[in-house]
């Protein structure tokens, strides 16, 4: 979806995420959920897109403007994602303009999404139905959008003193210019001092899916100073790619040495899912054996169970003899018994 983003000082609805941790709306063929930090989940089993847009408008306060309400149906299960990214998935390759206004604290520099125009627009989709819109919006050409907007957003992403402003800018970059944004996001990930900003950079780099620059993501997953950033890169990136990507499996194996237990658990769970009796990648098997020596008993038990799935009886017997924790020994005994019976 080609996206042009304008900054407009329009009255903005209050953030629904501040009212509750999660709000949801259901229809006959869909479920929508608004989470904290203005993240949106969309689950559609063939619902019409205009019906989903109306539901999103009612749930979030974002208004949708379209020439003809898009009535084609869609099967989609995404989220929770940042609002713009979720709408990207829903609207596909349609040409749209996203309009931002000040947030609930009336801070013009801390903006939120208020309107989405699906060019060429003549009707506004809202929770209460369609309305006519001013003719000036109907005729809005792409050329009228400020050509300096990408430059200005880039400056805020890299130089703003406030982390909240850098996060806002990071989340706008992809929509402005997908190719140029990638390099800026990599730069933010490598140099920003605030882990929340670096995590936002990770999230938006993952938007590129198979074209995500894995080198910088690998560096973040294994070496970022903040465990939350490392966890996000592992959980949302390499754990998702591991089934089809041997390099991602190696990253997960390395992450088993992380100082954060949560990072090690996520990496181990992703590797454990690849352990099968039909043949397991030696990288995975060796990683599971290493995890079976982890200082945390919970992690060792998970590794033992995965080695049972891989039918590695020799490794299980060795663990049963070596480990002094009774719960780990029992897990090994159970796995061995399952293989023998």
C-alpha positions, 0 to 999 in steps of 0.5 A: 500500500502506497502511503502518504502521511500529512500532519494536520492539527485536527481535533483528535479523539481521546486514546481509547487505549488509555481507557482500558487495557483492551477493548474489542468489537465483534461482528458476525465474521470478525473481531477487532481489539484495541490494545495498549499503546494504540495497537490493533488486532484484526481477525476477519473470516471473510468480512467486507472491508467496509464493515471492518473499517466502520468497526475500527472507526467506532472502536478507535475514533479514526475516520475513513474517507473513500470514493466508494466504500471497499466492499470486497471481503477479506480473510485476515488475522493480524495483531496486535500491531501499531495502528498504521501497520494493521491498516496496511495489512487490511487495505493492501495496495490501495493508495491512501493518505493518513492524517495525524492530529495532536494527541489527547494531551493537545501536544501538537508534536505528539500526534495520533492517527485521526483520518485515513483517506482512500483516494479519490474520496467522496464519502466518510466511513464512520461508526454511524455510517457514511457522510459527505466530505468537503470537495477540497478533500475529494480533489487532493492530489499526491503532489500537494503533500509536503515533499519535505515531510520525510526529511522532517520526520527523519530529523525528529526520529534521529534528533528530537530530544523527547523519546515520545517524539522519536517513537512517533517519527519512527512509526511514520517513516515506513508509510512515507517512503518504504525504501528510504525508511529502512536505512533510517530505522537501521540507524535508529536501532543502532544509535538511539539511547532509549530502548523504547525507541529502539524497540519501535525501530525493531517493530517497524523493520519487521514490517518488511517481512522477507525483506527485513534487514536481518543483519541489524536485527541479529545485532539487536537480538544478541547484543542490544543492552536492553533485554526488552529489545533483544526479546522483541527481535527474537520473539517477533523476528527470528522465532517466526523465521526459524522454521524456514531459515537455518540462519535464524535457528543459529541466532536462536541457539546463540540467544540461549546464552542470553542473561535474560531468562525470558529471552532464553525461554522464548528462544528455547520454545521456538527451537523446541517447536522444531524438534520432531521424530522425523529428523531434527536439524543438528543445530537445534539438537545441539542447542537443546542439549546446551539448554539442558545445562541451563542454570534454571531448572524450568529451562532445563525441563523444557529442553528435556521435553523437546529432546523427547520429541526429537527422540534423543534417548541417549541425551535424555539418559545422560541428563537423567544421570547428571542433573541433581534437580529432582523435577528435571530427573522426573521429566527425563524419566517421563521422556525416556519411558514414552520412548520405550513404551 
